[in-house]
Amino acid sequence: MSAHFARPHRHEALDRLADRRLLRQLAYVDGHWTASDAAESFGVADPATGATVAWVAALDARQTSKAIDAAARAFPAWRAALPQERARILRKWFDLIIAAKDDLALLMTLEQGKPLRESLGEIDYAASFVEWYAEEGKRPNAESVTSHLPNAEMMVRREPLGVVGVVTPWNFPAAMLTRKAAAALAAGCTIVAHPSSETPLSALALAELGERAGLPAGVFNVLTGKASTIVGRMCEDPRVRA
């Protein structure tokens, strides 16, 4: 970790980004881009060259709690939203991911190291989860279950749990985030996500697109920093239900 958060990035491949706003170096909490109070950061390195791609904010346990606070506050309204409204936002998120595919793939290759063709394939894969759950989220139907009691009927109804903690690995930094988060968002849950510190840029770019798609403040939060600090705090908080 380092306190020189303001150090500029100089990786020349970033000049190929069509939308430079997709390169985010701050965490995303309660609809705001934020750094730690101590301005601590960590470097994201290009595995091919060792060059630093970006310096990303390292949040602490207190800020992790603030993100959980935000997700808990946002949950009642997101849960109460019509399934069609949640689906509309997720579908817009899908469209934006596809439109930004080249930039998202470039960021992934720079931070993760897989060939650009494979990164492009992963963005399609990641977007497919958002598209799928945008459609499935419209159909949270109740089901009839055969009762084990005489003269009784049983129904099963699915309801959102609440705040969901999402922890994703370095090897599929986009697809493993959308695979987990899109399902929970479609169901009416809110998200506190921690991407691998080796590959946080993909998650932050997806948060930028989610904001553009209309995800309300607090519904989708991305916390960057040490896993031991952030995930430990997530696991300790009883409001994180899954």
C-alpha positions as CSV (number, residue, x, y, z in Angstrom):
1,M,0.0,0.0,0.0
2,S,1.1,3.6,-0.6
3,A,0.0,7.0,0.4
4,H,0.9,8.7,-3.0
5,F,-2.5,8.2,-4.5
6,A,-2.2,11.2,-6.7
7,R,0.7,9.7,-8.8
8,P,-0.5,9.7,-12.4
9,H,-0.6,6.6,-14.5
10,R,1.6,6.6,-17.6
11,H,0.8,3.3,-19.4
12,E,0.8,4.2,-23.1
13,A,-1.8,1.6,-24.0
14,L,-4.4,3.6,-22.1
15,D,-4.3,6.2,-24.9
16,R,-6.3,3.6,-26.9
17,L,-9.4,3.9,-24.6
18,A,-12.2,5.6,-26.5
19,D,-13.9,6.4,-23.2
20,R,-11.4,7.5,-20.6
21,R,-14.0,7.7,-17.9
22,L,-14.0,3.9,-17.8
23,L,-10.6,4.0,-16.2
24,R,-11.6,4.6,-12.5
25,Q,-9.1,4.7,-9.7
26,L,-11.5,5.4,-6.8
27,A,-13.8,3.0,-5.1
28,Y,-17.6,3.4,-5.7
29,V,-19.7,3.8,-2.5
30,D,-23.2,5.0,-2.2
31,G,-23.2,6.5,-5.7
32,H,-19.9,8.4,-5.2
33,W,-16.3,7.8,-6.2
34,T,-14.2,7.8,-3.1
35,A,-10.7,7.3,-1.7
36,S,-9.6,6.3,1.8
37,D,-9.3,9.1,4.4
38,A,-5.5,8.4,4.4
39,A,-5.4,8.6,0.6
40,E,-3.8,5.1,0.6
41,S,-3.5,3.4,-2.8
42,F,-2.1,0.3,-4.4
43,G,-0.6,-0.2,-7.9
44,V,-2.2,-2.3,-10.5
45,A,0.5,-3.9,-12.7
46,D,0.5,-5.0,-16.3
47,P,1.5,-8.7,-16.1
48,A,3.1,-8.5,-19.5
49,T,5.6,-5.7,-18.7
50,G,5.4,-5.0,-15.0
51,A,4.5,-1.4,-15.8
52,T,1.9,0.3,-13.5
53,V,-1.4,0.7,-15.2
54,A,-3.1,2.7,-12.4
55,W,-3.1,3.5,-8.7
56,V,-6.3,2.5,-7.0
57,A,-7.8,3.6,-3.7
58,A,-7.4,1.3,-0.8
59,L,-10.4,1.5,1.5
60,D,-10.4,0.5,5.2
61,A,-12.8,-1.3,7.5
62,R,-14.6,1.9,8.5
63,Q,-15.3,2.7,4.9
64,T,-16.4,-0.9,4.3
65,S,-19.0,-0.4,7.0
66,K,-20.1,2.8,5.4
67,A,-20.7,0.9,2.1
68,I,-22.7,-1.7,4.0
69,D,-24.7,1.1,5.6
70,A,-25.4,2.5,2.1
71,A,-26.4,-0.9,0.7
72,A,-28.7,-1.5,3.7
73,R,-30.4,1.9,3.3
74,A,-30.9,1.3,-0.4
75,F,-32.3,-2.1,0.0
76,P,-36.0,-1.3,0.9
77,A,-36.5,0.9,-2.2
78,W,-34.7,-1.5,-4.5
79,R,-36.6,-4.4,-3.1
80,A,-39.9,-2.5,-3.6
81,A,-39.2,-1.5,-7.2
82,L,-41.3,-3.4,-9.7
83,P,-39.4,-6.3,-11.3
84,Q,-39.9,-4.7,-14.7
85,E,-38.1,-1.5,-13.4
86,R,-35.1,-3.5,-12.2
87,A,-35.1,-5.4,-15.4
88,R,-35.1,-2.1,-17.4
89,I,-32.0,-0.9,-15.6
90,L,-30.2,-4.2,-16.0
91,R,-31.0,-4.3,-19.7
92,K,-29.6,-0.8,-20.0
93,W,-26.5,-1.9,-18.2
94,F,-26.1,-4.8,-20.6
95,D,-26.4,-2.5,-23.6
96,L,-23.7,-0.2,-22.2
97,I,-21.4,-3.1,-21.5
98,I,-21.7,-4.3,-25.1
99,A,-21.2,-0.8,-26.5
100,A,-18.0,-0.4,-24.4
101,K,-16.7,-3.9,-25.1
102,D,-13.5,-2.8,-26.8
103,D,-12.5,-0.5,-23.9
104,L,-13.5,-3.1,-21.2
105,A,-11.5,-5.8,-23.0
106,L,-8.4,-3.5,-23.2
107,L,-8.6,-2.7,-19.5
108,M,-8.9,-6.4,-18.7
109,T,-5.9,-7.3,-20.8
110,L,-3.8,-4.6,-19.2
111,E,-4.6,-5.6,-15.6
112,Q,-5.1,-9.4,-16.0
113,G,-2.8,-10.4,-18.9
114,K,-5.1,-12.6,-21.0
115,P,-4.9,-12.0,-24.8
116,L,-7.2,-9.3,-26.1
117,R,-9.3,-11.8,-28.0
118,E,-10.0,-13.7,-24.8
119,S,-10.8,-10.5,-23.0
120,L,-13.4,-9.6,-25.7
121,G,-14.9,-13.1,-25.3
122,E,-15.1,-12.6,-21.5
123,I,-16.9,-9.2,-21.9
124,D,-19.5,-11.0,-24.0
125,Y,-19.8,-13.7,-21.4
126,A,-20.1,-11.1,-18.6
127,A,-22.8,-9.2,-20.5
128,S,-24.8,-12.4,-21.1
129,F,-25.4,-12.8,-17.3
130,V,-26.8,-9.3,-17.1
131,E,-29.0,-9.9,-20.1
132,W,-30.2,-13.3,-18.7
133,Y,-31.1,-12.0,-15.3
134,A,-32.7,-8.9,-16.7
135,E,-35.2,-11.2,-18.3
136,E,-35.5,-13.7,-15.4
137,G,-36.0,-10.9,-12.9
138,K,-39.4,-10.2,-14.4
139,R,-40.7,-13.6,-13.3
140,P,-40.4,-14.0,-9.5
141,N,-43.4,-16.3,-9.5
142,A,-44.8,-18.2,-6.5
143,E,-44.9,-22.0,-6.8
144,S,-47.4,-24.5,-5.5
145,V,-45.9,-27.4,-3.5
146,T,-47.6,-30.7,-2.7
147,S,-48.5,-30.6,1.0
148,H,-47.6,-33.3,3.4
149,L,-50.6,-32.3,5.5
150,P,-54.3,-33.2,4.7
151,N,-56.5,-30.4,3.5
152,A,-53.6,-27.9,3.2
153,E,-52.0,-26.0,0.4
154,M,-48.4,-24.8,0.3
155,M,-46.9,-22.0,-1.6
156,V,-43.2,-21.1,-2.1
157,R,-42.5,-17.4,-2.7
158,R,-39.0,-16.1,-3.4
159,E,-37.9,-12.8,-1.7
160,P,-34.7,-10.9,-1.7
161,L,-32.4,-11.5,1.3
162,G,-30.9,-8.0,1.7
163,V,-27.3,-6.9,1.3
164,V,-25.2,-9.4,-0.6
165,G,-21.4,-9.5,-0.4
166,V,-19.7,-10.4,-3.6
167,V,-16.0,-11.4,-3.7
168,T,-14.5,-12.0,-7.2
169,P,-11.2,-13.5,-8.4
170,W,-8.4,-12.2,-10.6
171,N,-8.8,-14.6,-13.5
172,F,-12.4,-13.6,-14.6
173,P,-12.7,-10.1,-13.3
174,A,-15.8,-9.1,-15.3
175,A,-17.7,-12.3,-15.7
176,M,-17.5,-13.5,-12.1
177,L,-18.8,-10.1,-11.0
178,T,-21.8,-10.0,-13.3
179,R,-22.5,-13.7,-12.7
180,K,-23.0,-13.0,-9.0
181,A,-24.2,-9.4,-8.9
182,A,-26.8,-9.5,-11.8
183,A,-28.7,-12.4,-10.2
184,A,-28.8,-10.6,-6.8
185,L,-29.7,-7.3,-8.3
186,A,-32.5,-8.8,-10.4
187,A,-33.9,-10.5,-7.3
188,G,-34.0,-7.1,-5.4
189,C,-30.8,-7.4,-3.3
190,T,-28.2,-4.7,-3.0
191,I,-24.5,-5.4,-3.5
192,V,-21.2,-4.7,-1.8
193,A,-18.5,-6.1,-4.1
194,H,-14.8,-6.6,-3.5
195,P,-12.7,-7.4,-6.6
196,S,-9.3,-8.9,-6.5
197,S,-6.6,-6.3,-5.9
198,E,-4.8,-7.6,-8.9
199,T,-7.7,-6.8,-11.2
200,P,-9.9,-4.0,-9.8
201,L,-10.2,-1.9,-13.0
202,S,-12.8,-4.2,-14.6
203,A,-15.1,-4.0,-11.7
204,L,-14.8,-0.2,-11.4
205,A,-15.5,0.2,-15.1
206,L,-18.6,-1.9,-14.7
207,A,-19.7,0.3,-11.8
208,E,-19.3,3.4,-14.0
209,L,-21.6,1.8,-16.6
210,G,-24.0,0.6,-13.9
211,E,-24.3,4.2,-12.7
212,R,-25.0,5.4,-16.3
213,A,-27.6,2.7,-16.6
214,G,-29.5,4.0,-13.6
215,L,-28.6,1.8,-10.7
216,P,-29.6,3.9,-7.7
217,A,-27.0,5.1,-5.1
218,G,-26.1,2.4,-2.7
219,V,-27.5,-0.5,-4.7
220,F,-24.1,-1.5,-6.3
221,N,-20.9,-0.7,-4.4
222,V,-17.3,-1.6,-5.3
223,L,-14.7,-1.7,-2.6
224,T,-11.1,-1.8,-3.5
225,G,-8.2,-2.6,-1.1
226,K,-6.9,-5.4,1.0
227,A,-9.2,-8.5,1.1
228,S,-8.3,-9.2,4.7
229,T,-9.6,-5.7,5.7
230,I,-12.7,-5.5,3.4
231,V,-13.9,-9.1,3.2
232,G,-13.3,-9.6,6.9
233,R,-15.5,-6.7,7.8
234,M,-18.2,-7.9,5.3
235,C,-18.2,-11.3,6.9
236,E,-18.5,-9.8,10.4
237,D,-21.5,-7.6,9.6
238,P,-24.9,-9.4,10.2
239,R,-26.5,-7.1,7.6
240,V,-24.6,-8.9,4.8
241,R,-27.0,-11.8,4.4
242,A,-25.4,-13.7,1.6
